[in-house]
C-alpha cells in the first residue's frame, strides 16, 4: 500500500512524506504552498464529500455536477502550481 501524507504547517508551507510498504521517505525540508481554493470552494467541496455522497440522488444532482466540474479545475490548478 502507498501512503502520501501532506501536513499543513500553517505558515504557507507543507511537509510531505511518502510510504510504500515498510519504506518511508520524508521530504528533507518544508515546501512552499499557496492554497488555490477559496472559502466558497471549500464549502462546495465539503458539501459534495460530506453531504451529497451520502445520498447522491434527486434535486441536488445538478449542483453536484457543477462541483464535479470545478473539482477538475481545482485538481489542474494544484498540478499547475507544482509545474
C-alpha positions in Angstrom: 0.0 0.0 0.0 1.2 3.5 -0.8 0.5 6.4 1.6 1.1 10.0 0.8 1.0 12.3 3.8 0.8 16.1 3.4 0.9 18.1 6.6 -0.1 21.8 6.6 2.5 23.7 8.7 0.2 26.8 8.8 2.8 29.2 7.6 2.4 28.9 3.8 4.4 25.6 3.9 3.7 21.9 3.8 5.6 18.8 4.9 5.4 15.8 2.5 6.1 12.2 3.3 5.6 9.0 1.4 5.4 5.4 2.4 5.5 2.3 0.3 5.1 -1.0 2.3 7.6 -0.7 5.1 9.8 2.0 3.4 9.0 5.6 4.4 10.6 8.8 2.9 10.2 12.4 4.1 10.9 15.4 2.0 14.0 16.8 3.6 12.5 20.3 4.1 9.1 22.0 4.1 7.8 23.1 0.8 6.1 26.4 0.0 2.4 26.1 -0.7 -0.4 28.6 -1.5 -3.9 27.1 -1.4 -5.7 28.0 -4.6 -9.2 27.2 -3.1 -11.4 30.0 -1.9 -13.6 29.7 1.2 -16.6 29.2 -1.1 -14.7 26.4 -3.0 -14.0 24.7 0.3 -17.7 24.9 1.3 -18.8 23.4 -2.0 -16.2 20.6 -1.7 -17.2 19.8 1.9 -20.9 19.7 0.8 -20.1 17.3 -2.0 -17.9 14.9 0.0 -19.8 15.0 3.3 -23.5 15.5 2.3 -24.2 14.8 -1.3 -22.3 11.5 -1.5 -24.4 10.1 1.4 -27.5 10.4 -0.8 -26.4 11.2 -4.5 -29.8 11.5 -6.0 -32.6 13.9 -6.6 -32.7 17.7 -6.8 -29.0 18.2 -5.9 -27.7 16.3 -8.9 -27.2 19.5 -11.0 -25.3 21.2 -8.1 -23.2 18.1 -7.7 -22.3 18.1 -11.5 -21.1 21.7 -11.1 -18.9 20.8 -8.2 -17.5 17.8 -10.1 -16.6 20.2 -13.0 -14.9 22.5 -10.5 -13.0 19.6 -9.0 -11.4 19.0 -12.3 -10.3 22.7 -12.5 -9.1 22.6 -8.8 -7.1 19.5 -9.5 -5.5 21.1 -12.5 -4.7 24.2 -10.5 -2.8 22.1 -8.0 -0.8 20.4 -10.8 -0.1 23.8 -12.4 1.1 25.1 -9.0 3.8 22.4 -8.9 4.9 22.6 -12.5 
